[in-house]
Amino acid sequence: TLRPPAPSVRDVRPRGAQSGRVEVDRVLGGGSVPDSAILVGGDPGIGKSTLLLQAAAKFASNGLRTFYISGDEASAQVRCALHGLALPMRRFNLPPSPPFGISFPRYLPTLLSR
């Protein structure tokens, strides 16, 4: 008996939420997938935080539950950056970074309870 081919990952991928940043959406394959996490790395000063804050603000303004967690910037620094970029902070979750020694998976329930 012939079976139909299994769907490819591309066939079953949910439609991504648009970030409003062409560069981000292209790298994410069309947008951010629901219930996903995005980890970005790179050299200091190349604009990672600026680009991701803009994308996160867009997700939040579209009604998506959005968290911005930085491993090297304090929440106060991120709030200043949001203000400096004139990005809306309403509906934007900016939790403190996990306590030293606590892994992200262990910290996740704390985030989701916010």
Contacts in CASP RR format, 6 or more apart in sequence:
PFRMAT RR
TARGET T0000
AUTHOR 0000-0000-0000
METHOD contacts of the structure
MODEL  1
TLRPPAPSVRDVRPRGAQSGRVEVDRVLGGGSVPDSAILVGGDPGIGKST
LLLQAAAKFASNGLRTFYISGDEASAQVRCALHGLALPMRRFNLPPSPPF
GISFPRYLPTLLSR
13 33 0 8 1.000
14 33 0 8 1.000
14 34 0 8 1.000
16 28 0 8 1.000
16 29 0 8 1.000
16 30 0 8 1.000
16 31 0 8 1.000
16 32 0 8 1.000
16 33 0 8 1.000
16 34 0 8 1.000
17 31 0 8 1.000
17 32 0 8 1.000
17 33 0 8 1.000
17 34 0 8 1.000
17 59 0 8 1.000
17 62 0 8 1.000
17 64 0 8 1.000
18 25 0 8 1.000
18 30 0 8 1.000
18 31 0 8 1.000
18 58 0 8 1.000
19 25 0 8 1.000
19 28 0 8 1.000
19 31 0 8 1.000
19 32 0 8 1.000
19 54 0 8 1.000
19 55 0 8 1.000
19 58 0 8 1.000
19 59 0 8 1.000
20 54 0 8 1.000
20 55 0 8 1.000
20 58 0 8 1.000
21 51 0 8 1.000
21 54 0 8 1.000
21 55 0 8 1.000
21 58 0 8 1.000
23 51 0 8 1.000
24 31 0 8 1.000
24 51 0 8 1.000
24 52 0 8 1.000
24 55 0 8 1.000
25 31 0 8 1.000
28 38 0 8 1.000
32 38 0 8 1.000
32 55 0 8 1.000
32 59 0 8 1.000
38 52 0 8 1.000
40 48 0 8 1.000
40 52 0 8 1.000
41 48 0 8 1.000
42 48 0 8 1.000
49 70 0 8 1.000
49 73 0 8 1.000
49 78 0 8 1.000
49 81 0 8 1.000
50 81 0 8 1.000
50 85 0 8 1.000
52 68 0 8 1.000
53 68 0 8 1.000
53 78 0 8 1.000
53 81 0 8 1.000
53 82 0 8 1.000
53 85 0 8 1.000
53 87 0 8 1.000
54 85 0 8 1.000
54 87 0 8 1.000
56 66 0 8 1.000
56 68 0 8 1.000
56 92 0 8 1.000
57 82 0 8 1.000
57 85 0 8 1.000
57 87 0 8 1.000
57 88 0 8 1.000
57 92 0 8 1.000
59 66 0 8 1.000
60 66 0 8 1.000
60 88 0 8 1.000
60 90 0 8 1.000
60 91 0 8 1.000
60 92 0 8 1.000
60 93 0 8 1.000
61 88 0 8 1.000
61 90 0 8 1.000
61 91 0 8 1.000
63 91 0 8 1.000
65 93 0 8 1.000
66 91 0 8 1.000
66 92 0 8 1.000
66 93 0 8 1.000
67 93 0 8 1.000
67 94 0 8 1.000
67 95 0 8 1.000
67 111 0 8 1.000
68 78 0 8 1.000
68 92 0 8 1.000
68 93 0 8 1.000
68 94 0 8 1.000
69 95 0 8 1.000
69 97 0 8 1.000
69 98 0 8 1.000
69 104 0 8 1.000
69 111 0 8 1.000
70 77 0 8 1.000
70 78 0 8 1.000
70 97 0 8 1.000
71 97 0 8 1.000
73 81 0 8 1.000
74 97 0 8 1.000
75 94 0 8 1.000
75 95 0 8 1.000
75 96 0 8 1.000
75 97 0 8 1.000
78 94 0 8 1.000
79 89 0 8 1.000
79 94 0 8 1.000
82 89 0 8 1.000
82 92 0 8 1.000
82 94 0 8 1.000
83 89 0 8 1.000
93 111 0 8 1.000
93 114 0 8 1.000
95 110 0 8 1.000
95 111 0 8 1.000
95 114 0 8 1.000
98 104 0 8 1.000
98 106 0 8 1.000
98 107 0 8 1.000
99 107 0 8 1.000
END
